[in-house]
Amino acid sequence: MVGRRSERQGRAAAAGGHGRAGRRVASPAQRAVGVYLHIPFCRAKCPYCAFVSVVAERGLIKHYLEALQMELEQAGRWLAQRGACVPTVYIGGGTPTSLEQGELCRLLGALGEELPLLADAEVTVEANPGTVDRRYLAALLEAGANRLSLGVQALDNELLRTLGRIHCAEEARQAVRDAQAAGFPRISVDLMYAIPGQTLEQWRAALEEVASWGMGHVSCYSLTYEEGTALAQAAAAGEVAPVDEELELEMFWLAEEVLGRAGLRRYEISNFAVPGEECRHNLIYWRGGEYLGLGAGAHSFVEGWRRANVSSPEEYIAAVRRGKAEAFCERPTEREQLEERVMLGLRLTEGVACAEVVRGLGRELREEFARRAEELERLGLVEIYAGRIKLTHRGLPVADSVVETFF
């Protein structure tokens, strides 16, 4: 329902080209590799969260950041050896802003020292209301961040309590005001819908208020019941009632209606942006580009190989000290490559070029892809035009089912 798979894969004010001392500036003509850094720490664990995150003590945080610095240095050497550049960096979590201001600023400063950043590199930091103020955000901007992703999620205190968030609605509003006052050139807001007890009127009110803030980017995620989370366990025990699918679908389309009036267009199933404000880092994922993931549980895709680091922060620290944080490495089969190209490419409203989907695949898989695409086109779920395949209005909210039908 509502294209839930891979929703979040999508994770020196570089865009201003400040050229701080010690910063390595790369050429855009080089091979491009995005970089993701995972900060697995939160002040509290949200009941719906399936990401690698823990509530940690100061000692663990200190050792983790030391290990992350070591892995960052290794990544810098690896990129330099291959003559690659870094067009985007995304610091996600967890809650990166659960770190002390100086810790996160030092990490941002290390990016320019260790990585071959482009002069206009997009450097995103995820932040949660209740963990930042204007001074903290101004320091992040000065240290090199130029895009902020704020986890607002809801603007109703009862819904925020249902989600287990540490902030209230007014703190969310204040965080946006602080980010604007600090001078962040690009701000994105995350919202959730299909929250137990949420009405269509509450969702409309949240969308209209966020639209009035003048955001260049808004992400709207349907609440999911991920296996192993406290929320999924509560739902299985009958303690929480998921929102009706018809209401969820109404909410899906209402986001496009309200945000569209404010000039934000849907460019990916769950993401809306003023043209030019799309998240460049997540576009690397959705367009099948290369990226390096650093930190506990982080994933990479480079040179045709998929890799993942160990998930436990403690085990990650020990692994980095031994010289290798990697816990998993495989080269996808042809069928797996096809499946992933379709799954990620169809999330974008621009769709994907058919030639890119089948590039490097054998004749049998190319023919299978063409046959399935034609079947879905007859069903009105995709359209094929000018060599590209993309979801139709009917297919967009059932993207996961469309992808499964391909295989």
N, C-alpha and C positions, 0 to 999 in steps of 0.2 A: 504493500500500500504506500502510495506517495513517495516512491523511489527512495526508500530508506537506506539501501546498501551504500556503504562508503561515503556517507554524508560528511563525515568529518575529514576525509582525505584532502581529502582535501583540505594542512596546517604548515656616528658623525653625520647627522641627518643626510644620509647618502644621496637622496634625490636632489639635495641642494648642492651637491658637489663641493662640500666644505674643504676636502683635501687635508684632513688633520695630519699632523706630523706622525710619521711611522706607518701611515696607511698605504697598503698595496692597491694601486688602481689598475684594473685590467682593461683590455680592449674588448669591445662588443663583438669583434670578429672572431674571437676565440670560441672554443667549444663551451657551451653553457651547462652548468650543473647547479641546481638549487641546493640549499643547505637548510636542514631542519635541526633544531636543538630542543631536546626534551627536558623540561624541569618537572620532576614528578611529585612536587610537594604542594600540599593544600593546607589551609587552616582547618578544613573539615571535609570529609568525603561525602559527596553528593550521592544519594541513593540510586540514581539512574546511571552513574558514571561507570563505564567499563574500561576507561583508559588507565594506563599505568600511573597511579598516583597514591601517595601516602601522606599521613600527618607525621612529620618528622621532627626530631630534636636538632638543636643547633650543631652538635658535633657531626651528625650524619650529613647535614647540608654542607658543612665546610669540606668534608672529604669528597663529597659528590662533585662539588664545583672544581676541586683540584683535579679529579679524574676527567671531568668534562673538558677542562683546559688542556689536558694531555691529549685527549682524543681530537680536540680542535686543532692542535699543532700537527698531529698526524694527518688530519684531513687536508690541512694547508700544504703539507709536503706532497701528498698524493695528487692534489690538483695541480701543483706547480710542475710535477714530473710529466703531466699529461697536457700541459699548456692550456688548462681550462680556466674559465672565468666563472664568477658567482653573480648572477643577476638578481637573486632573491635570497633572503634569510628569513626564517620564521622561527620565533622562539615561542613554543607552546607548552602545554602541560596537561594535567596539573594546573597550577596557578603560578606562572613566572613571577608575578608581583607579590607572592607570599615571601619572596626573598627580601632581604633588607635592601634599601635603595643602593647602597654602595656596592653590594654583591652583584646586582643585576647590571649596574653601570659598568663595573669592571669587565663583566662578560661581554657587554656591547663593545667596549673599547678593544677587547681582544679580537673581535671579528675583523676589524680593519688592519690589525697587525698580522694576523695569521692567514687570512683568506684573500685571494685575488678578486676583490669586489669590483664590480663595475662602478663607474662614477655616479650613476643614477640608480644604484641597487635599491630595491625595495627591502626594507628591514622592518618586519612586523613583530610586535610584542603583544601577546595575549595578556589581558588584565581583567580582574574582577572588581566590581564596586565593593567598597568596604576594605580594600587593601591598598588603595592609592589616594593621594590628594594632589593638589595643584603643584606643590613643590616636588613631589616624587615624580610626577609626569614631566615636569619641565626638565628634571635631571635626566630622564630617559631620552628626551629629545636631544639634549645637549650631548649625550653620550653616543648618539648615532641612530636611535630608532627614528623612523619617519612614518610609520603606520601603526595604529593602535587598534586592537580588536577587543572590544569590551563585552564581557559576558553578562548582559543585562537580564536576558531570559524572560522576565515578566515584569509588569508594572502594577501588579496587584499583590499585596502583602500575603494574602492567604495562599495564593498560587506559589509564591516564592517559598513559603513554609512547606508546601507540598513537595517542592523540588529539593528541599533541604539546603537552600542557599543561605549564606551568612549575611547577606545584605537585605535591606528593605527597599521599597520603591523609590523613596526620596534619596537614598544613597546612590541609587542607579542614576537618577537625574543629575545629582551633584557630580558624579564621576564624569558624565558627558560634559557638563559645564566646565569642570576643571581641565579636561583634555582640550577643549576649545580655547580656554583662557591660556593654557600653557603654550598654545601655538601649533599643536599637531596638525600637519597639512592633510593627513588622511586618517579618518576615523571610521571604523566599522562597528556595528552593533549586532550582537546575536540575540535572537528571540526564539522562544519555544512555543509550540502550539500542541493541541491534543493532550493537554495536561488534565489529569483527572479533576473533574469539577469545573473546568473552564467552559465558559459559554462563548457563543459566536460574538455576542456584544462586547465581552471583555477583550476578545482578540482584536476586534475592530478598533476599540479604544486604544489598545497598545500600539497597533500599527499606525493609527492616525497621529498619536503623540510622537512616536519616533519619526514619522515623516515630517512633522513640524520642526524637528531639530536640525534639518538640513544635512543629514548624513549622506555621504557619497556612496556608502555600501551598507547593506543590511542582509544578514543571513537569517533565514527562517527554517528552523529544524523541527520536524515532528518528533515528539517524545517517543523514544523506543524503549522496549523492555528487554534489555540485553541479558543474556544468560549469565547467571552468577551474581547479578547485582541485587541489592536490597529491594529495589523497586520490583524486579521480576519475581522475587520471592514473595513479596507482599501481594502481587497480583495473583500468583498461583494459590495463595492462601485465602483469596477472596477478600482481602483487606483493602484492595484498591481496584476500582472499576475503570478499565480503559475507556477512552472516549469512543462513541459510536463512529463507525467508518464513514457514514454519510456526513456527519458533522465534521470529521477530520478533512474530508474532501472539500467541503465548503470553506473551511479555513485555508486550505491549500490555495484555492482560487482567489479568496478574499485578499490574501497577501499581494498577489499580482495586481489586483484592482486598485487597492489603496496606495501601494508603493508606486505603481505606474503613474498615478496622478501627480506624484511628487517628482517624477522624472527618473525614477529608478526602474530599469528593465531587468527582467529575469534573464540571466545569461547562463545559469546552471540551475538544476532542479531546485536547490535550496538557497540560491544566492541571487541578490539583486544589486545593481550598481548603476550609478550615473555613468554614461559612456565614458570610458577612459579610466574609471575608478575600480575596475575589476581587480580581484586579488591575483597578482601576477604569479605568486608562488603556487597557489592552488591550481592555476592554469597549467603549470608544469606537470602536475599529477594527471590532470584530466586529458591533457594532450599527449601523454605518453613520454614525457621528457625524462631526463636523468636527474636524480637527486641523491644526496647523502644525508642519512639520518644519524645524528649524534646524541648520545645519552641512553639511559635505561629504556629498553623496549623499542627504540627507534628503528625504523626500517629504511633501507636504501634500495635504489635501482640504478645501477651503473654498469655499462659495458655488457648489457644483456643478462646480468645476474641480479637476483633478489637476495638481500641480506637483512638480518635482524639482530639487534643486540640483545643480550640477556635482559630480562625484565626487572628483576629485583634490584633496587638501588644499591643494596649492600653487595650483591654478587657482581653488579656492574663495576663498582669501585675496585673490587679484587681482580676482576678480569682485565681492566685497563692497566692495573699495576703489573699484571703478568704479560702485558703487551698485546692483548687481543680481546676486545669486548664482544666480538661476534659469536652468536649462538646458533645461527642458522644461515645457510647459503645454498641456493639452488638456481639452476638455469631453467626457466619455464619451458615446457614442451610447446610445440607449435599450437596445439589446441588451447593450452593455457594462455599463450600470447594472444590468440584470437579472442578468447573469452574476455580477457582484461581490456583489450583495445575497444571492444564493443561496449562493455560495461561502463568504462570511464568516458569514452567518447560520446556516448549517447546521453550522458548526464548534461552535456552542454547543449544549449538551444541551437548553437551553430551546427551541431552534429559532428560528424567525422567524415573525412574523405575516404571513400571506399578503397582507393588505391593504398592508403596508409594502413587500413585495417588488414588487408591481405598481403602487405609487403613482406616478402621473405617466407611466405607460407607455401606449402606444396599444393599441387593442382587439386587434390581431393578436397582439402579444406577450403580453398578458394571457391570451388563449385558449391560446396555445402553452404558457405556464407551467402552466395548469390541466391541460392534456392530459398533459404530461410528468409532473407530480406524481401524477396518477392512475395512470399506468403504473408508476411507481416504487413506489407504494403497493401495487399488485397484486403486485409482485415481492418485497414485504416489506422494502424498503430504507428507506422513509420511512413515517411515519404522519401523518395529517392529523386534527387534533382541535381543536375549539373555535377554529377560524380560524387555527391555527398548524400549520406543517409542521416536522417534525424527524426526524433520523435514528433508525432503530430500532437495537436491539442488533446486528443483522446488518449494518446499513448504516454504523455508526459507524467501523469500521476501514478501510472502503473509501470514505471520504468523497470523495476526489478523483474516483473513477470515477463516483460518484453525480452529482456536479456536472457532469462531462463528459456524462453521459447526458441531462441537462436540455437540452444545446445541440447 
